[in-house]
């Protein structure tokens, strides 16, 4: 455990990932320090209020917004407490939440239309009791300070255990097992290699460009666009000894994709994936990588596979459990606060996925 990790609650990732985010924030993000330490990371950006709407509703509203030229009204300047590279809000161990929240609101509410404490865990099975207690105290103090709770995203995770792949497959119905085995046959057509951050190959600028293009391809086809990471961020993670382990997939010498993970304690934490379309889909690369990650975790004696926020329904269909977070939101404008407080259910799409599990 690094010095930073010993001073924070809720940190599942290595500190190298957090510091890469602080040095190279996503496009149009600004890291906020103003004399503060990095113990409580903060960033500012113009926040699209439709980001977490269900995709179909967002598309309908976007057409109306574009028609009436209201896009600017729906992108207020917002301050976020947290990062977009950590699964959870990173909270200082030796600070009282009441004092910190009061200070944040007093210092920043004149400058930002929204202040959002993002990804506060709700009794997460991935954390220690002390982490969950701290998060509960932050939630209580945020509510006391007049902030309201918005249900966050569904984090997928797998209890790996020591079951082999065949035992794992037998958990599913006969039709699902047949479909899984059909897709897994694609593994025999792929060359799968493992690389580690700091490998000399990552000094190649052409390799970094080609890998970043695959990350960008995944980002562009995603339903949710929020944090667009930069080439410098990935170069930092790959060229330095960040602790990343990367599974790389080729077919007949052609790079189809990669999966960048971190092995931390007893967990394999899945962070970023890059894919070449349509070839990756033709080879069921997402599916194959899921089972490869589980096999790697078992081989290393790890107990948890943390599979990330995106596509919770797909991940649940592959055997993952879901755990939720809350965002605590302060809205400066009282009328907007009243309206959005009553329409919050529209922004909680993942909560419906969790409730149907």
Secondary structure, DSSP 8 states (H G I E B T S, - for coil): --HHHHTEES--S-HHHHHHHHHS--TT-EE--TT--GGG-EEEEEEETTTTS-HHHHHHHHHHHHHHT-GGGGEEEEEEES-SSSSS--EESSS-HHHHHHHHHHHHTTT-SEEEEEEEESS-TTS-HHHHHHHHHHHHHHHHTT-EEEEEEEEEEEE-TT--HHHHHTTS-HHHHHHHHHHHGGGGG-EEEEEETT-GGGG-HHHHHHHHHHHHHHHHHSS-------HHHHHHHHHTT--EEEEEEEETTEEEEEEEEEEETTEEEEEEEEE-TTHHHHTTHHHHHHHHHHHHHHHTT--EEEEESS-HHHHHHTT-EEEEEEEEEEESSHHHHHHHHHSGGGG-HHHHHHHT-
